[in-house]
Amino acid sequence: MSAPVRSLSRPREGTVIAGVCAGLADYFGLSRGLVRVLFLLSCLLPGPQFVLYLILWVLMPKRAV
């Protein structure tokens, strides 16, 4: 038996804005709330976090039903 295939995609349900944090949480096996809080805290630091979020929003496909 082979391991299940993981794919980086945005879920259709359980999203807040675009589903990027939810998709990342599902991919890495973390809590969606934890990833959202970490992203918000990272926005307090200098860097391109918001631009990265927008890029992932465009590049990550929506998960098929």
mmCIF file of the N, C-alpha and C atoms, coordinates in Angstrom:
data_MODEL
# 
_entry.id   MODEL 
# 
loop_
_atom_site.group_PDB 
_atom_site.id 
_atom_site.type_symbol 
_atom_site.label_atom_id 
_atom_site.label_alt_id 
_atom_site.label_comp_id 
_atom_site.label_asym_id 
_atom_site.label_entity_id 
_atom_site.label_seq_id 
_atom_site.pdbx_PDB_ins_code 
_atom_site.Cartn_x 
_atom_site.Cartn_y 
_atom_site.Cartn_z 
_atom_site.occupancy 
_atom_site.B_iso_or_equiv 
_atom_site.pdbx_formal_charge 
_atom_site.auth_seq_id 
_atom_site.auth_comp_id 
_atom_site.auth_asym_id 
_atom_site.auth_atom_id 
_atom_site.pdbx_PDB_model_num 
ATOM 1   N N  . MET A 1 1  ? 0.837   -1.175 0.000  1.00 0.00 ? 1  MET A N  1 
ATOM 2   C CA . MET A 1 1  ? 0.000   0.000  0.000  1.00 0.00 ? 1  MET A CA 1 
ATOM 3   C C  . MET A 1 1  ? 0.885   1.243  0.000  1.00 0.00 ? 1  MET A C  1 
ATOM 4   N N  . SER A 1 2  ? 0.459   2.231  -0.732 1.00 0.00 ? 2  SER A N  1 
ATOM 5   C CA . SER A 1 2  ? 1.210   3.477  -0.776 1.00 0.00 ? 2  SER A CA 1 
ATOM 6   C C  . SER A 1 2  ? 0.533   4.528  0.099  1.00 0.00 ? 2  SER A C  1 
ATOM 7   N N  . ALA A 1 3  ? 1.307   5.510  0.487  1.00 0.00 ? 3  ALA A N  1 
ATOM 8   C CA . ALA A 1 3  ? 0.790   6.587  1.322  1.00 0.00 ? 3  ALA A CA 1 
ATOM 9   C C  . ALA A 1 3  ? -0.163  7.458  0.511  1.00 0.00 ? 3  ALA A C  1 
ATOM 10  N N  . PRO A 1 4  ? -1.160  8.057  1.165  1.00 0.00 ? 4  PRO A N  1 
ATOM 11  C CA . PRO A 1 4  ? -2.080  8.933  0.425  1.00 0.00 ? 4  PRO A CA 1 
ATOM 12  C C  . PRO A 1 4  ? -1.332  10.138 -0.149 1.00 0.00 ? 4  PRO A C  1 
ATOM 13  N N  . VAL A 1 5  ? -1.759  10.560 -1.304 1.00 0.00 ? 5  VAL A N  1 
ATOM 14  C CA . VAL A 1 5  ? -1.125  11.686 -1.979 1.00 0.00 ? 5  VAL A CA 1 
ATOM 15  C C  . VAL A 1 5  ? -1.643  12.982 -1.374 1.00 0.00 ? 5  VAL A C  1 
ATOM 16  N N  . ARG A 1 6  ? -0.725  13.843 -0.950 1.00 0.00 ? 6  ARG A N  1 
ATOM 17  C CA . ARG A 1 6  ? -1.107  15.151 -0.424 1.00 0.00 ? 6  ARG A CA 1 
ATOM 18  C C  . ARG A 1 6  ? -1.025  16.157 -1.560 1.00 0.00 ? 6  ARG A C  1 
ATOM 19  N N  . SER A 1 7  ? -1.976  17.036 -1.598 1.00 0.00 ? 7  SER A N  1 
ATOM 20  C CA . SER A 1 7  ? -1.914  18.099 -2.602 1.00 0.00 ? 7  SER A CA 1 
ATOM 21  C C  . SER A 1 7  ? -2.209  19.428 -1.916 1.00 0.00 ? 7  SER A C  1 
ATOM 22  N N  . LEU A 1 8  ? -1.484  20.433 -2.340 1.00 0.00 ? 8  LEU A N  1 
ATOM 23  C CA . LEU A 1 8  ? -1.661  21.770 -1.781 1.00 0.00 ? 8  LEU A CA 1 
ATOM 24  C C  . LEU A 1 8  ? -2.780  22.450 -2.542 1.00 0.00 ? 8  LEU A C  1 
ATOM 25  N N  . SER A 1 9  ? -3.935  22.567 -1.889 1.00 0.00 ? 9  SER A N  1 
ATOM 26  C CA . SER A 1 9  ? -5.092  23.196 -2.528 1.00 0.00 ? 9  SER A CA 1 
ATOM 27  C C  . SER A 1 9  ? -5.932  23.894 -1.472 1.00 0.00 ? 9  SER A C  1 
ATOM 28  N N  . ARG A 1 10 ? -6.763  24.817 -1.937 1.00 0.00 ? 10 ARG A N  1 
ATOM 29  C CA . ARG A 1 10 ? -7.650  25.569 -1.048 1.00 0.00 ? 10 ARG A CA 1 
ATOM 30  C C  . ARG A 1 10 ? -8.972  24.830 -0.926 1.00 0.00 ? 10 ARG A C  1 
ATOM 31  N N  . PRO A 1 11 ? -9.434  24.564 0.301  1.00 0.00 ? 11 PRO A N  1 
ATOM 32  C CA . PRO A 1 11 ? -10.720 23.888 0.469  1.00 0.00 ? 11 PRO A CA 1 
ATOM 33  C C  . PRO A 1 11 ? -11.886 24.804 0.094  1.00 0.00 ? 11 PRO A C  1 
ATOM 34  N N  . ARG A 1 12 ? -13.005 24.206 -0.231 1.00 0.00 ? 12 ARG A N  1 
ATOM 35  C CA . ARG A 1 12 ? -14.198 24.984 -0.573 1.00 0.00 ? 12 ARG A CA 1 
ATOM 36  C C  . ARG A 1 12 ? -14.985 25.376 0.674  1.00 0.00 ? 12 ARG A C  1 
ATOM 37  N N  . GLU A 1 13 ? -14.839 24.614 1.765  1.00 0.00 ? 13 GLU A N  1 
ATOM 38  C CA . GLU A 1 13 ? -15.568 24.897 2.998  1.00 0.00 ? 13 GLU A CA 1 
ATOM 39  C C  . GLU A 1 13 ? -14.582 25.158 4.128  1.00 0.00 ? 13 GLU A C  1 
ATOM 40  N N  . GLY A 1 14 ? -14.994 25.931 5.106  1.00 0.00 ? 14 GLY A N  1 
ATOM 41  C CA . GLY A 1 14 ? -14.170 26.203 6.266  1.00 0.00 ? 14 GLY A CA 1 
ATOM 42  C C  . GLY A 1 14 ? -13.117 27.268 6.018  1.00 0.00 ? 14 GLY A C  1 
ATOM 43  N N  . THR A 1 15 ? -13.358 28.128 5.032  1.00 0.00 ? 15 THR A N  1 
ATOM 44  C CA . THR A 1 15 ? -12.403 29.186 4.738  1.00 0.00 ? 15 THR A CA 1 
ATOM 45  C C  . THR A 1 15 ? -12.847 30.483 5.385  1.00 0.00 ? 15 THR A C  1 
ATOM 46  N N  . VAL A 1 16 ? -11.909 31.393 5.599  1.00 0.00 ? 16 VAL A N  1 
ATOM 47  C CA . VAL A 1 16 ? -12.241 32.695 6.155  1.00 0.00 ? 16 VAL A CA 1 
ATOM 48  C C  . VAL A 1 16 ? -12.187 33.742 5.050  1.00 0.00 ? 16 VAL A C  1 
ATOM 49  N N  . ILE A 1 17 ? -11.054 33.870 4.381  1.00 0.00 ? 17 ILE A N  1 
ATOM 50  C CA . ILE A 1 17 ? -10.950 34.839 3.291  1.00 0.00 ? 17 ILE A CA 1 
ATOM 51  C C  . ILE A 1 17 ? -10.861 34.094 1.966  1.00 0.00 ? 17 ILE A C  1 
ATOM 52  N N  . ALA A 1 18 ? -9.741  33.428 1.735  1.00 0.00 ? 18 ALA A N  1 
ATOM 53  C CA . ALA A 1 18 ? -9.555  32.736 0.460  1.00 0.00 ? 18 ALA A CA 1 
ATOM 54  C C  . ALA A 1 18 ? -9.262  31.260 0.631  1.00 0.00 ? 18 ALA A C  1 
ATOM 55  N N  . GLY A 1 19 ? -8.999  30.826 1.846  1.00 0.00 ? 19 GLY A N  1 
ATOM 56  C CA . GLY A 1 19 ? -8.709  29.423 2.090  1.00 0.00 ? 19 GLY A CA 1 
ATOM 57  C C  . GLY A 1 19 ? -7.239  29.073 2.040  1.00 0.00 ? 19 GLY A C  1 
ATOM 58  N N  . VAL A 1 20 ? -6.375  30.064 1.932  1.00 0.00 ? 20 VAL A N  1 
ATOM 59  C CA . VAL A 1 20 ? -4.934  29.792 1.846  1.00 0.00 ? 20 VAL A CA 1 
ATOM 60  C C  . VAL A 1 20 ? -4.427  29.193 3.156  1.00 0.00 ? 20 VAL A C  1 
ATOM 61  N N  . CYS A 1 21 ? -4.757  29.788 4.281  1.00 0.00 ? 21 CYS A N  1 
ATOM 62  C CA . CYS A 1 21 ? -4.303  29.260 5.573  1.00 0.00 ? 21 CYS A CA 1 
ATOM 63  C C  . CYS A 1 21 ? -4.900  27.882 5.837  1.00 0.00 ? 21 CYS A C  1 
ATOM 64  N N  . ALA A 1 22 ? -6.157  27.680 5.481  1.00 0.00 ? 22 ALA A N  1 
ATOM 65  C CA . ALA A 1 22 ? -6.795  26.374 5.663  1.00 0.00 ? 22 ALA A CA 1 
ATOM 66  C C  . ALA A 1 22 ? -6.120  25.323 4.795  1.00 0.00 ? 22 ALA A C  1 
ATOM 67  N N  . GLY A 1 23 ? -5.781  25.674 3.562  1.00 0.00 ? 23 GLY A N  1 
ATOM 68  C CA . GLY A 1 23 ? -5.095  24.740 2.679  1.00 0.00 ? 23 GLY A CA 1 
ATOM 69  C C  . GLY A 1 23 ? -3.716  24.381 3.180  1.00 0.00 ? 23 GLY A C  1 
ATOM 70  N N  . LEU A 1 24 ? -2.977  25.374 3.677  1.00 0.00 ? 24 LEU A N  1 
ATOM 71  C CA . LEU A 1 24 ? -1.650  25.113 4.240  1.00 0.00 ? 24 LEU A CA 1 
ATOM 72  C C  . LEU A 1 24 ? -1.754  24.243 5.493  1.00 0.00 ? 24 LEU A C  1 
ATOM 73  N N  . ALA A 1 25 ? -2.745  24.510 6.333  1.00 0.00 ? 25 ALA A N  1 
ATOM 74  C CA . ALA A 1 25 ? -2.939  23.724 7.551  1.00 0.00 ? 25 ALA A CA 1 
ATOM 75  C C  . ALA A 1 25 ? -3.261  22.272 7.208  1.00 0.00 ? 25 ALA A C  1 
ATOM 76  N N  . ASP A 1 26 ? -4.140  22.054 6.253  1.00 0.00 ? 26 ASP A N  1 
ATOM 77  C CA . ASP A 1 26 ? -4.489  20.693 5.846  1.00 0.00 ? 26 ASP A CA 1 
ATOM 78  C C  . ASP A 1 26 ? -3.276  19.968 5.268  1.00 0.00 ? 26 ASP A C  1 
ATOM 79  N N  . TYR A 1 27 ? -2.478  20.665 4.480  1.00 0.00 ? 27 TYR A N  1 
ATOM 80  C CA . TYR A 1 27 ? -1.310  20.068 3.835  1.00 0.00 ? 27 TYR A CA 1 
ATOM 81  C C  . TYR A 1 27 ? -0.268  19.626 4.861  1.00 0.00 ? 27 TYR A C  1 
ATOM 82  N N  . PHE A 1 28 ? -0.025  20.464 5.871  1.00 0.00 ? 28 PHE A N  1 
ATOM 83  C CA . PHE A 1 28 ? 0.993   20.160 6.864  1.00 0.00 ? 28 PHE A CA 1 
ATOM 84  C C  . PHE A 1 28 ? 0.444   19.451 8.098  1.00 0.00 ? 28 PHE A C  1 
ATOM 85  N N  . GLY A 1 29 ? -0.867  19.210 8.147  1.00 0.00 ? 29 GLY A N  1 
ATOM 86  C CA . GLY A 1 29 ? -1.471  18.490 9.264  1.00 0.00 ? 29 GLY A CA 1 
ATOM 87  C C  . GLY A 1 29 ? -1.549  19.303 10.548 1.00 0.00 ? 29 GLY A C  1 
ATOM 88  N N  . LEU A 1 30 ? -1.746  20.606 10.413 1.00 0.00 ? 30 LEU A N  1 
ATOM 89  C CA . LEU A 1 30 ? -1.839  21.499 11.568 1.00 0.00 ? 30 LEU A CA 1 
ATOM 90  C C  . LEU A 1 30 ? -3.270  21.994 11.732 1.00 0.00 ? 30 LEU A C  1 
ATOM 91  N N  . SER A 1 31 ? -3.529  22.625 12.855 1.00 0.00 ? 31 SER A N  1 
ATOM 92  C CA . SER A 1 31 ? -4.828  23.234 13.097 1.00 0.00 ? 31 SER A CA 1 
ATOM 93  C C  . SER A 1 31 ? -4.986  24.469 12.214 1.00 0.00 ? 31 SER A C  1 
ATOM 94  N N  . ARG A 1 32 ? -6.161  24.639 11.647 1.00 0.00 ? 32 ARG A N  1 
ATOM 95  C CA . ARG A 1 32 ? -6.413  25.813 10.803 1.00 0.00 ? 32 ARG A CA 1 
ATOM 96  C C  . ARG A 1 32 ? -6.304  27.098 11.608 1.00 0.00 ? 32 ARG A C  1 
ATOM 97  N N  . GLY A 1 33 ? -6.807  27.087 12.830 1.00 0.00 ? 33 GLY A N  1 
ATOM 98  C CA . GLY A 1 33 ? -6.730  28.262 13.693 1.00 0.00 ? 33 GLY A CA 1 
ATOM 99  C C  . GLY A 1 33 ? -5.293  28.631 14.012 1.00 0.00 ? 33 GLY A C  1 
ATOM 100 N N  . LEU A 1 34 ? -4.461  27.624 14.253 1.00 0.00 ? 34 LEU A N  1 
ATOM 101 C CA . LEU A 1 34 ? -3.051  27.879 14.552 1.00 0.00 ? 34 LEU A CA 1 
ATOM 102 C C  . LEU A 1 34 ? -2.351  28.542 13.375 1.00 0.00 ? 34 LEU A C  1 
ATOM 103 N N  . VAL A 1 35 ? -2.605  28.059 12.180 1.00 0.00 ? 35 VAL A N  1 
ATOM 104 C CA . VAL A 1 35 ? -1.971  28.641 10.994 1.00 0.00 ? 35 VAL A CA 1 
ATOM 105 C C  . VAL A 1 35 ? -2.452  30.072 10.791 1.00 0.00 ? 35 VAL A C  1 
ATOM 106 N N  . ARG A 1 36 ? -3.725  30.320 11.020 1.00 0.00 ? 36 ARG A N  1 
ATOM 107 C CA . ARG A 1 36 ? -4.256  31.684 10.875 1.00 0.00 ? 36 ARG A CA 1 
ATOM 108 C C  . ARG A 1 36 ? -3.625  32.637 11.888 1.00 0.00 ? 36 ARG A C  1 
ATOM 109 N N  . VAL A 1 37 ? -3.488  32.197 13.129 1.00 0.00 ? 37 VAL A N  1 
ATOM 110 C CA . VAL A 1 37 ? -2.877  33.037 14.162 1.00 0.00 ? 37 VAL A CA 1 
ATOM 111 C C  . VAL A 1 37 ? -1.407  33.286 13.838 1.00 0.00 ? 37 VAL A C  1 
ATOM 112 N N  . LEU A 1 38 ? -0.698  32.253 13.401 1.00 0.00 ? 38 LEU A N  1 
ATOM 113 C CA . LEU A 1 38 ? 0.710   32.425 13.036 1.00 0.00 ? 38 LEU A CA 1 
ATOM 114 C C  . LEU A 1 38 ? 0.866   33.407 11.877 1.00 0.00 ? 38 LEU A C  1 
ATOM 115 N N  . PHE A 1 39 ? -0.041  33.333 10.904 1.00 0.00 ? 39 PHE A N  1 
ATOM 116 C CA . PHE A 1 39 ? 0.028   34.279 9.795  1.00 0.00 ? 39 PHE A CA 1 
ATOM 117 C C  . PHE A 1 39 ? -0.211  35.708 10.281 1.00 0.00 ? 39 PHE A C  1 
ATOM 118 N N  . LEU A 1 40 ? -1.214  35.897 11.127 1.00 0.00 ? 40 LEU A N  1 
ATOM 119 C CA . LEU A 1 40 ? -1.499  37.237 11.646 1.00 0.00 ? 40 LEU A CA 1 
ATOM 120 C C  . LEU A 1 40 ? -0.335  37.782 12.464 1.00 0.00 ? 40 LEU A C  1 
ATOM 121 N N  . LEU A 1 41 ? 0.278   36.922 13.273 1.00 0.00 ? 41 LEU A N  1 
ATOM 122 C CA . LEU A 1 41 ? 1.441   37.361 14.051 1.00 0.00 ? 41 LEU A CA 1 
ATOM 123 C C  . LEU A 1 41 ? 2.624   37.682 13.144 1.00 0.00 ? 41 LEU A C  1 
ATOM 124 N N  . SER A 1 42 ? 2.780   36.917 12.062 1.00 0.00 ? 42 SER A N  1 
ATOM 125 C CA . SER A 1 42 ? 3.893   37.174 11.141 1.00 0.00 ? 42 SER A CA 1 
ATOM 126 C C  . SER A 1 42 ? 3.716   38.515 10.425 1.00 0.00 ? 42 SER A C  1 
ATOM 127 N N  . CYS A 1 43 ? 2.491   38.986 10.314 1.00 0.00 ? 43 CYS A N  1 
ATOM 128 C CA . CYS A 1 43 ? 2.248   40.277 9.660  1.00 0.00 ? 43 CYS A CA 1 
ATOM 129 C C  . CYS A 1 43 ? 2.785   41.443 10.496 1.00 0.00 ? 43 CYS A C  1 
ATOM 130 N N  . LEU A 1 44 ? 3.048   41.199 11.779 1.00 0.00 ? 44 LEU A N  1 
ATOM 131 C CA . LEU A 1 44 ? 3.631   42.233 12.619 1.00 0.00 ? 44 LEU A CA 1 
ATOM 132 C C  . LEU A 1 44 ? 5.124   42.409 12.342 1.00 0.00 ? 44 LEU A C  1 
ATOM 133 N N  . LEU A 1 45 ? 5.735   41.418 11.713 1.00 0.00 ? 45 LEU A N  1 
ATOM 134 C CA . LEU A 1 45 ? 7.150   41.475 11.366 1.00 0.00 ? 45 LEU A CA 1 
ATOM 135 C C  . LEU A 1 45 ? 7.317   42.074 9.977  1.00 0.00 ? 45 LEU A C  1 
ATOM 136 N N  . PRO A 1 46 ? 8.465   42.699 9.723  1.00 0.00 ? 46 PRO A N  1 
ATOM 137 C CA . PRO A 1 46 ? 8.691   43.215 8.364  1.00 0.00 ? 46 PRO A CA 1 
ATOM 138 C C  . PRO A 1 46 ? 8.886   42.053 7.384  1.00 0.00 ? 46 PRO A C  1 
ATOM 139 N N  . GLY A 1 47 ? 8.342   42.221 6.209  1.00 0.00 ? 47 GLY A N  1 
ATOM 140 C CA . GLY A 1 47 ? 8.489   41.182 5.195  1.00 0.00 ? 47 GLY A CA 1 
ATOM 141 C C  . GLY A 1 47 ? 7.296   41.148 4.261  1.00 0.00 ? 47 GLY A C  1 
ATOM 142 N N  . PRO A 1 48 ? 7.362   40.297 3.271  1.00 0.00 ? 48 PRO A N  1 
ATOM 143 C CA . PRO A 1 48 ? 6.324   40.250 2.228  1.00 0.00 ? 48 PRO A CA 1 
ATOM 144 C C  . PRO A 1 48 ? 5.201   39.246 2.507  1.00 0.00 ? 48 PRO A C  1 
ATOM 145 N N  . GLN A 1 49 ? 4.761   39.113 3.759  1.00 0.00 ? 49 GLN A N  1 
ATOM 146 C CA . GLN A 1 49 ? 3.749   38.111 4.088  1.00 0.00 ? 49 GLN A CA 1 
ATOM 147 C C  . GLN A 1 49 ? 2.450   38.309 3.309  1.00 0.00 ? 49 GLN A C  1 
ATOM 148 N N  . PHE A 1 50 ? 1.982   39.536 3.227  1.00 0.00 ? 50 PHE A N  1 
ATOM 149 C CA . PHE A 1 50 ? 0.716   39.796 2.545  1.00 0.00 ? 50 PHE A CA 1 
ATOM 150 C C  . PHE A 1 50 ? 0.831   39.504 1.052  1.00 0.00 ? 50 PHE A C  1 
ATOM 151 N N  . VAL A 1 51 ? 1.970   39.867 0.466  1.00 0.00 ? 51 VAL A N  1 
ATOM 152 C CA . VAL A 1 51 ? 2.193   39.590 -0.965 1.00 0.00 ? 51 VAL A CA 1 
ATOM 153 C C  . VAL A 1 51 ? 2.255   38.079 -1.187 1.00 0.00 ? 51 VAL A C  1 
ATOM 154 N N  . LEU A 1 52 ? 2.915   37.347 -0.287 1.00 0.00 ? 52 LEU A N  1 
ATOM 155 C CA . LEU A 1 52 ? 2.988   35.893 -0.395 1.00 0.00 ? 52 LEU A CA 1 
ATOM 156 C C  . LEU A 1 52 ? 1.594   35.282 -0.314 1.00 0.00 ? 52 LEU A C  1 
ATOM 157 N N  . TYR A 1 53 ? 0.747   35.808 0.586  1.00 0.00 ? 53 TYR A N  1 
ATOM 158 C CA . TYR A 1 53 ? -0.630  35.325 0.705  1.00 0.00 ? 53 TYR A CA 1 
ATOM 159 C C  . TYR A 1 53 ? -1.382  35.512 -0.623 1.00 0.00 ? 53 TYR A C  1 
ATOM 160 N N  . LEU A 1 54 ? -1.231  36.687 -1.231 1.00 0.00 ? 54 LEU A N  1 
ATOM 161 C CA . LEU A 1 54 ? -1.909  36.950 -2.503 1.00 0.00 ? 54 LEU A CA 1 
ATOM 162 C C  . LEU A 1 54 ? -1.401  36.025 -3.607 1.00 0.00 ? 54 LEU A C  1 
ATOM 163 N N  . ILE A 1 55 ? -0.105  35.765 -3.638 1.00 0.00 ? 55 ILE A N  1 
ATOM 164 C CA . ILE A 1 55 ? 0.460   34.868 -4.641 1.00 0.00 ? 55 ILE A CA 1 
ATOM 165 C C  . ILE A 1 55 ? -0.077  33.456 -4.451 1.00 0.00 ? 55 ILE A C  1 
ATOM 166 N N  . LEU A 1 56 ? -0.125  32.988 -3.197 1.00 0.00 ? 56 LEU A N  1 
ATOM 167 C CA . LEU A 1 56 ? -0.674  31.654 -2.936 1.00 0.00 ? 56 LEU A CA 1 
ATOM 168 C C  . LEU A 1 56 ? -2.155  31.588 -3.287 1.00 0.00 ? 56 LEU A C  1 
ATOM 169 N N  . TRP A 1 57 ? -2.888  32.675 -3.058 1.00 0.00 ? 57 TRP A N  1 
ATOM 170 C CA . TRP A 1 57 ? -4.310  32.727 -3.397 1.00 0.00 ? 57 TRP A CA 1 
ATOM 171 C C  . TRP A 1 57 ? -4.495  32.486 -4.894 1.00 0.00 ? 57 TRP A C  1 
ATOM 172 N N  . VAL A 1 58 ? -3.635  33.076 -5.698 1.00 0.00 ? 58 VAL A N  1 
ATOM 173 C CA . VAL A 1 58 ? -3.737  32.938 -7.150 1.00 0.00 ? 58 VAL A CA 1 
ATOM 174 C C  . VAL A 1 58 ? -3.249  31.563 -7.612 1.00 0.00 ? 58 VAL A C  1 
ATOM 175 N N  . LEU A 1 59 ? -2.166  31.059 -7.018 1.00 0.00 ? 59 LEU A N  1 
ATOM 176 C CA . LEU A 1 59 ? -1.540  29.833 -7.508 1.00 0.00 ? 59 LEU A CA 1 
ATOM 177 C C  . LEU A 1 59 ? -2.169  28.542 -6.988 1.00 0.00 ? 59 LEU A C  1 
ATOM 178 N N  . MET A 1 60 ? -2.719  28.569 -5.759 1.00 0.00 ? 60 MET A N  1 
ATOM 179 C CA . MET A 1 60 ? -3.296  27.350 -5.182 1.00 0.00 ? 60 MET A CA 1 
ATOM 180 C C  . MET A 1 60 ? -4.660  27.085 -5.802 1.00 0.00 ? 60 MET A C  1 
ATOM 181 N N  . PRO A 1 61 ? -4.841  25.901 -6.389 1.00 0.00 ? 61 PRO A N  1 
ATOM 182 C CA . PRO A 1 61 ? -6.171  25.591 -6.953 1.00 0.00 ? 61 PRO A CA 1 
ATOM 183 C C  . PRO A 1 61 ? -7.180  25.288 -5.866 1.00 0.00 ? 61 PRO A C  1 
ATOM 184 N N  . LYS A 1 62 ? -8.453  25.498 -6.190 1.00 0.00 ? 62 LYS A N  1 
ATOM 185 C CA . LYS A 1 62 ? -9.518  25.119 -5.263 1.00 0.00 ? 62 LYS A CA 1 
ATOM 186 C C  . LYS A 1 62 ? -9.635  23.599 -5.276 1.00 0.00 ? 62 LYS A C  1 
ATOM 187 N N  . ARG A 1 63 ? -9.875  23.030 -4.105 1.00 0.00 ? 63 ARG A N  1 
ATOM 188 C CA . ARG A 1 63 ? -9.999  21.584 -3.976 1.00 0.00 ? 63 ARG A CA 1 
ATOM 189 C C  . ARG A 1 63 ? -11.283 21.106 -4.644 1.00 0.00 ? 63 ARG A C  1 
ATOM 190 N N  . ALA A 1 64 ? -11.181 20.032 -5.377 1.00 0.00 ? 64 ALA A N  1 
ATOM 191 C CA . ALA A 1 64 ? -12.367 19.452 -6.013 1.00 0.00 ? 64 ALA A CA 1 
ATOM 192 C C  . ALA A 1 64 ? -13.270 18.855 -4.946 1.00 0.00 ? 64 ALA A C  1 
ATOM 193 N N  . VAL A 1 65 ? -14.528 18.858 -5.204 1.00 0.00 ? 65 VAL A N  1 
ATOM 194 C CA . VAL A 1 65 ? -15.502 18.373 -4.236 1.00 0.00 ? 65 VAL A CA 1 
ATOM 195 C C  . VAL A 1 65 ? -15.430 16.901 -4.078 1.00 0.00 ? 65 VAL A C  1 
# 
